[in-house]
C-alpha cells in the first residue's frame, strides 16, 4: 500500500473516531461507551464491506486501525472541551471528509479487483465503506442516522463513486489518476457542504405532517 494513502487512511480513521465521540458527548455517555462508538465508527464501514465480500476483515491483518480508533476515542473523551473548540471541530470535520473520500475510492478498487457484482457492487460497497461506520454508530446510540437527515454527507460519496465507475470504464489505463481526481471531487463537495452549511434540497426530502398545508 502506498505510504501516503496509508497515512491519510490512519488520519481519516482517527477523525472518524474523534467526531463519533464528539457527537456522542451531546448525551451523557461513559468512557467505555464512547470508545465503543468511536471504534465502531472508525472501522465499521470497512468491516461491513469485507463481510459482504466474504474476505478477511481489513483490520485483522493490521490492528493499527483498531489502536488508532481506540486511542483517538480515549483522547477525545479526556479532552472533549478542546476538541469542541470551533476551529478544532471544523478541522476534524474536514479530515473526516477526506477520510470518507479516500475510503470510498479505495473500497471501489478492492471490490473491482474481486470482480464482485459488477458494475453496481463497487459503487454500493464504496458508499457503505464510507458511511457504514457512522450509520452503525447512530443505530447503536439510538439516534437518527446520517442518511436519514438533510446533511450532505452520503450524496457526495455516491456521486464520486458513480463518477469513478464511469471514468474508469472509459479510461481503465488511468485508474490511479482518476481515483485521485474522484477523491478530490468527493472531498471538494463535502468541504463545500461544511463551509457553506449546505444540505439536501427540500425537493429531495419526504414531507412530514408538519409540512402539509392545514
N, C-alpha and C positions, 0 to 999 in steps of 0.2 A: 504493500500500500504506500502511496506517495506520502512522504512525511508531512507535507503541508496540509493535505486533506485530512490526515490522521490527527494532526494538531488542532485543526479547525473543528474536527469532529468531537474531540475531547472538550474544547471550549464550548461548543454547542451543547454537549451533554451537561456540562456544569450549569449553563444558562437555563436549560430545561428544569433542572433540579431547583435552582435558585428561585425562578419565577413560580414554580409549583409551591414552594414553601411560603413565599410571599403572598400568593393567592390564598393559601390555607390559613395564613395568620389573621385573616379577617374574621375567622371563627376561633374560639378557644380550642387549641389543639396541643396535645402533649408532644414531647420530643420524639418518642417512638413513632407516633402518627405522622409527624412532619417528615421524618426520614423515609417512612414507607411511601408516602405520597411523592416525595422528591425522587426516589429511586424508580418508582413506577413510571413517573413522567419521563425520566431520563432514558429508560431502556424499553418502555412498554411498546412503542410503535414497532421497533425492530424485532422485538420478541414475537409479537403477533404475526408479523410478516414471515419470520422463519418457521413458525409453527404451521402456517398455511402452506409454505413451500415444502414442509416436511424435511427440513435440513437442521443441523445443529444450530442452536441459537447463537448469535454472533458473540455475545459476551462470555460464552462458555470457553472460548479459546483466547479471550483477552479480558481478564477480570478488572482491568483498569477502568472499564466503563462503569462497573459496579462501584469501585472505590471512589471514582470521581463524583459520581452521583451522590454517594453516601457522605463523603467529606463536604461537598458543597452544601448539602442539606443541613449538616451539623453546624457549619459556619454561619449559614443564613439564619438558622434558628437562634443561634447565640448572639447574632449581630443584626437582628431584624430592623431596628431603627436606622442603622447605617444603610442597609440595602433599600430602605423605603425613601431615602432622600431622592428628590426629583431627578437629579442628574444620573445617579447610580441606577435607579429603577428604569429610567428610559434607556440607559446603556444596555441593561440586561434584556430589555425587550428587543432591541436591535440585534443583539448577539443571538437571542432566541430565534429571531427571524432568519439570521444567517444559518443557524443550525438546521432549521426546518428546510431551508432551500437546499443545503448540502445533502442532508439525509434523504430527501425525496429523490434527487437525481442519482445518488449512489444506489439507492434501493432499486431504481429502474434498471440500472446497469446489471445488478445482481440477478434480478428476475429475468431480464432479457437473455443473460448468459445461460440460464437454465431452461430457456425456451418455454416458459410457463405461461399458459393461457394467452398466447399472443393473439392480437396486439393489445388486448384490454388489460391483461394481467399486470404488466409493468406499471401502467397508469394507476390502477386501483391500489396496488401494493405500495407504490410510491407515495400516494396520499395517506394511506394507512400508516406507513412508517413515520411520516412527518407529524401527523396529528393524533395517532393512536394513543400515545402516552398521555397526552393532555385529556383526551376523551375518557380514558380509563381512570385517570385521577379524579375527574369530575363525577364519574359514576360512583367511585368508592367514597368520595366525600359527600355525595348526596346533593350535588349542585347541577344546575342546567349546563349541559355540555357545550363546548365551544361551537360545534357545528349546528347547534340549535339557537344560536344568538346572532345578532347583526354584525358581530365583529368580523372584519375582513381578514380571516386567518386561513381557512381551508381553500377559499377561492383562488388566491394567488398560486397556491401549491398545485391545485388541479389544472389551472391554466398553463403553468410552466411544464407540468408533466405531459399534457396533451401536446404542447409545442415541441417538447423534446422527442416525443414519439414520432411526430410528423417529420421533423427535420432530419432525424437520424435514419428514417426510412428513405428519404430522398438522397441524403448525403452520408451514407454509412461510413465512408472512409474518414470523415471528420468528426467522429463521435466525441473525442476528448474535448475538442474546441467547442463544439455545440453544447456539450454538457456544461462547460464553464459559462457560456452565454446564458443558458437557461437558469443556472444557479443565480447569476446576477439579475436576470429578469424577475425571478420569484422574489429575491431579496429586495429589489427595487420597488416592486408593487407593495410588498409588506412594509417596507420602510416608509413609503408614501402614506400608507394607511395609519401608521403610528404617528408620523409627523403632523399630518393634517387631520387626524382623527376621522378617517374615512370609514364608512360602514356600508353594509349591503343595502342597496336602494329599497324603498318600500314596495316597489313592484315585484320584487323577488321574495317578499315575505308574505306568509299567510296572514289573513285578517283574524283578529280576535274579537270577542264580543264587544269590547270597548270601542273597536274601530267601526262597528256597524252603525249606520245612521239611526237615530231614535225616531 
